[in-house]
Amino acid sequence: MSLRNDSRKQATALTYDTKNPDAAPRVVAKGYGLVAEMIVQRAKDAGLYVHESPEMVSLLMQVDLDSRIPPALYQAVAELLAWLYRLENGVEVGPPPEVDPAIPVRKGRSRAA
Protein backbone atom coordinates (compact mmCIF):
# COMPACT_ATOMS: atom_id res chain seq x y z
CA MET A 1 0.00 0.00 0.00
CA SER A 2 1.26 3.43 -0.83
CA LEU A 3 0.08 6.93 -0.13
CA ARG A 4 1.14 10.07 -1.94
CA ASN A 5 1.02 13.16 0.23
CA ASP A 6 0.18 16.13 -2.01
CA SER A 7 -2.87 18.20 -2.83
CA ARG A 8 -4.52 15.16 -4.41
CA LYS A 9 -3.76 11.98 -2.49
CA GLN A 10 -3.23 8.74 -4.35
CA ALA A 11 -3.25 5.23 -2.93
CA THR A 12 -2.91 1.71 -4.25
CA ALA A 13 -3.30 -1.69 -2.62
CA LEU A 14 -1.58 -4.92 -3.62
CA THR A 15 -2.36 -8.53 -2.83
CA TYR A 16 0.02 -11.44 -3.12
CA ASP A 17 -1.20 -15.04 -3.39
CA THR A 18 1.04 -17.09 -1.10
CA LYS A 19 -0.57 -20.28 -2.44
CA ASN A 20 0.75 -19.42 -5.90
CA PRO A 21 4.21 -17.91 -5.32
CA ASP A 22 4.89 -17.84 -9.07
CA ALA A 23 2.11 -15.29 -9.58
CA ALA A 24 3.01 -11.62 -9.40
CA PRO A 25 1.29 -9.32 -6.89
CA ARG A 26 -1.99 -7.84 -8.12
CA VAL A 27 -3.34 -4.29 -7.81
CA VAL A 28 -6.66 -4.70 -5.98
CA ALA A 29 -7.47 -1.06 -5.24
CA LYS A 30 -6.37 2.33 -6.42
CA GLY A 31 -7.79 5.80 -6.24
CA TYR A 32 -7.41 9.52 -5.72
CA GLY A 33 -8.61 11.91 -3.02
CA LEU A 34 -11.36 10.52 -0.79
CA VAL A 35 -11.07 7.06 -2.38
CA ALA A 36 -7.33 7.06 -1.58
CA GLU A 37 -8.04 8.03 2.02
CA MET A 38 -10.59 5.20 2.28
CA ILE A 39 -8.09 2.66 0.90
CA VAL A 40 -5.50 3.72 3.47
CA GLN A 41 -8.02 3.72 6.35
CA ARG A 42 -9.30 0.23 5.46
CA ALA A 43 -5.74 -1.05 5.40
CA LYS A 44 -4.98 0.48 8.78
CA ASP A 45 -8.25 -0.88 10.21
CA ALA A 46 -7.21 -4.34 9.00
CA GLY A 47 -3.82 -3.99 10.70
CA LEU A 48 -1.92 -3.84 7.41
CA TYR A 49 1.27 -1.88 6.94
CA VAL A 50 0.82 1.30 4.90
CA HIS A 51 3.97 2.19 2.99
CA GLU A 52 4.26 5.82 1.93
CA SER A 53 6.22 6.27 -1.28
CA PRO A 54 5.24 8.81 -3.93
CA GLU A 55 7.45 6.99 -6.45
CA MET A 56 5.90 3.57 -5.84
CA VAL A 57 2.31 4.81 -5.85
CA SER A 58 2.96 6.75 -9.05
CA LEU A 59 4.19 3.58 -10.75
CA LEU A 60 1.39 1.38 -9.38
CA MET A 61 -1.29 3.86 -10.46
CA GLN A 62 -0.26 3.03 -14.05
CA VAL A 63 -1.24 -0.64 -13.59
CA ASP A 64 -4.82 -1.55 -14.47
CA LEU A 65 -7.07 -2.47 -11.54
CA ASP A 66 -7.15 -6.24 -10.87
CA SER A 67 -4.02 -6.73 -13.00
CA ARG A 68 -0.77 -8.27 -11.90
CA ILE A 69 2.17 -5.91 -11.68
CA PRO A 70 4.30 -5.89 -14.84
CA PRO A 71 7.78 -7.44 -14.89
CA ALA A 72 9.33 -3.96 -14.82
CA LEU A 73 8.07 -3.58 -11.22
CA TYR A 74 9.03 -7.06 -9.96
CA GLN A 75 12.32 -6.00 -8.38
CA ALA A 76 10.98 -2.85 -6.71
CA VAL A 77 7.94 -4.65 -5.28
CA ALA A 78 9.99 -7.73 -4.28
CA GLU A 79 12.44 -5.53 -2.37
CA LEU A 80 9.56 -3.85 -0.55
CA LEU A 81 7.88 -7.19 0.27
CA ALA A 82 11.19 -8.60 1.55
CA TRP A 83 11.67 -5.50 3.72
CA LEU A 84 8.12 -5.89 5.11
CA TYR A 85 8.71 -9.59 5.79
CA ARG A 86 11.83 -8.78 7.83
CA LEU A 87 10.00 -5.97 9.65
CA GLU A 88 7.06 -8.22 10.55
CA ASN A 89 9.42 -10.94 11.81
CA GLY A 90 11.24 -8.65 14.21
CA VAL A 91 14.44 -8.35 12.19
CA GLU A 92 16.08 -4.96 12.57
CA VAL A 93 15.65 -3.12 9.29
CA GLY A 94 16.75 0.24 8.00
CA PRO A 95 14.58 2.51 5.93
CA PRO A 96 12.39 0.96 3.23
CA PRO A 97 13.99 0.46 -0.18
CA GLU A 98 14.01 3.38 -2.58
CA VAL A 99 12.07 3.18 -5.83
CA ASP A 100 13.30 4.43 -9.19
CA PRO A 101 10.46 6.62 -10.50
CA ALA A 102 11.77 6.20 -14.07
CA ILE A 103 10.81 2.51 -14.30
CA PRO A 104 8.83 2.10 -17.54
CA VAL A 105 5.42 0.59 -16.79
CA ARG A 106 3.17 -0.79 -19.51
CA LYS A 107 -0.52 -0.57 -18.75
CA GLY A 108 -2.86 -3.48 -19.20
CA ARG A 109 -0.25 -6.23 -19.12
CA SER A 110 -0.29 -9.37 -16.97
CA ARG A 111 -4.06 -9.57 -16.45
CA ALA A 112 -5.11 -11.58 -13.38
CA ALA A 113 -6.29 -15.09 -14.07
C-alpha positions as a Python dict, from the first residue, in 0.01 Angstrom:
ca = {
    (1, 'M'): (0, 0, 0),
    (2, 'S'): (126, 343, -83),
    (3, 'L'): (8, 693, -13),
    (4, 'R'): (114, 1007, -194),
    (5, 'N'): (102, 1316, 23),
    (6, 'D'): (18, 1613, -201),
    (7, 'S'): (-287, 1820, -283),
    (8, 'R'): (-452, 1516, -441),
    (9, 'K'): (-376, 1198, -249),
    (10, 'Q'): (-323, 874, -435),
    (11, 'A'): (-325, 523, -293),
    (12, 'T'): (-291, 171, -425),
    (13, 'A'): (-330, -169, -262),
    (14, 'L'): (-158, -492, -362),
    (15, 'T'): (-236, -853, -283),
    (16, 'Y'): (2, -1144, -312),
    (17, 'D'): (-120, -1504, -339),
    (18, 'T'): (104, -1709, -110),
    (19, 'K'): (-57, -2028, -244),
    (20, 'N'): (75, -1942, -590),
    (21, 'P'): (421, -1791, -532),
    (22, 'D'): (489, -1784, -907),
    (23, 'A'): (211, -1529, -958),
    (24, 'A'): (301, -1162, -940),
    (25, 'P'): (129, -932, -689),
    (26, 'R'): (-199, -784, -812),
    (27, 'V'): (-334, -429, -781),
    (28, 'V'): (-666, -470, -598),
    (29, 'A'): (-747, -106, -524),
    (30, 'K'): (-637, 233, -642),
    (31, 'G'): (-779, 580, -624),
    (32, 'Y'): (-741, 952, -572),
    (33, 'G'): (-861, 1191, -302),
    (34, 'L'): (-1136, 1052, -79),
    (35, 'V'): (-1107, 706, -238),
    (36, 'A'): (-733, 706, -158),
    (37, 'E'): (-804, 803, 202),
    (38, 'M'): (-1059, 520, 228),
    (39, 'I'): (-809, 266, 90),
    (40, 'V'): (-550, 372, 347),
    (41, 'Q'): (-802, 372, 635),
    (42, 'R'): (-930, 23, 546),
    (43, 'A'): (-574, -105, 540),
    (44, 'K'): (-498, 48, 878),
    (45, 'D'): (-825, -88, 1021),
    (46, 'A'): (-721, -434, 900),
    (47, 'G'): (-382, -399, 1070),
    (48, 'L'): (-192, -384, 741),
    (49, 'Y'): (127, -188, 694),
    (50, 'V'): (82, 130, 490),
    (51, 'H'): (397, 219, 299),
    (52, 'E'): (426, 582, 193),
    (53, 'S'): (622, 627, -128),
    (54, 'P'): (524, 881, -393),
    (55, 'E'): (745, 699, -645),
    (56, 'M'): (590, 357, -584),
    (57, 'V'): (231, 481, -585),
    (58, 'S'): (296, 675, -905),
    (59, 'L'): (419, 358, -1075),
    (60, 'L'): (139, 138, -938),
    (61, 'M'): (-129, 386, -1046),
    (62, 'Q'): (-26, 303, -1405),
    (63, 'V'): (-124, -64, -1359),
    (64, 'D'): (-482, -155, -1447),
    (65, 'L'): (-707, -247, -1154),
    (66, 'D'): (-715, -624, -1087),
    (67, 'S'): (-402, -673, -1300),
    (68, 'R'): (-77, -827, -1190),
    (69, 'I'): (217, -591, -1168),
    (70, 'P'): (430, -589, -1484),
    (71, 'P'): (778, -744, -1489),
    (72, 'A'): (933, -396, -1482),
    (73, 'L'): (807, -358, -1122),
    (74, 'Y'): (903, -706, -996),
    (75, 'Q'): (1232, -600, -838),
    (76, 'A'): (1098, -285, -671),
    (77, 'V'): (794, -465, -528),
    (78, 'A'): (999, -773, -428),
    (79, 'E'): (1244, -553, -237),
    (80, 'L'): (956, -385, -55),
    (81, 'L'): (788, -719, 27),
    (82, 'A'): (1119, -860, 155),
    (83, 'W'): (1167, -550, 372),
    (84, 'L'): (812, -589, 511),
    (85, 'Y'): (871, -959, 579),
    (86, 'R'): (1183, -878, 783),
    (87, 'L'): (1000, -597, 965),
    (88, 'E'): (706, -822, 1055),
    (89, 'N'): (942, -1094, 1181),
    (90, 'G'): (1124, -865, 1421),
    (91, 'V'): (1444, -835, 1219),
    (92, 'E'): (1608, -496, 1257),
    (93, 'V'): (1565, -312, 929),
    (94, 'G'): (1675, 24, 800),
    (95, 'P'): (1458, 251, 593),
    (96, 'P'): (1239, 96, 323),
    (97, 'P'): (1399, 46, -18),
    (98, 'E'): (1401, 338, -258),
    (99, 'V'): (1207, 318, -583),
    (100, 'D'): (1330, 443, -919),
    (101, 'P'): (1046, 662, -1050),
    (102, 'A'): (1177, 620, -1407),
    (103, 'I'): (1081, 251, -1430),
    (104, 'P'): (883, 210, -1754),
    (105, 'V'): (542, 59, -1679),
    (106, 'R'): (317, -79, -1951),
    (107, 'K'): (-52, -57, -1875),
    (108, 'G'): (-286, -348, -1920),
    (109, 'R'): (-25, -623, -1912),
    (110, 'S'): (-29, -937, -1697),
    (111, 'R'): (-406, -957, -1645),
    (112, 'A'): (-511, -1158, -1338),
    (113, 'A'): (-629, -1509, -1407),
}
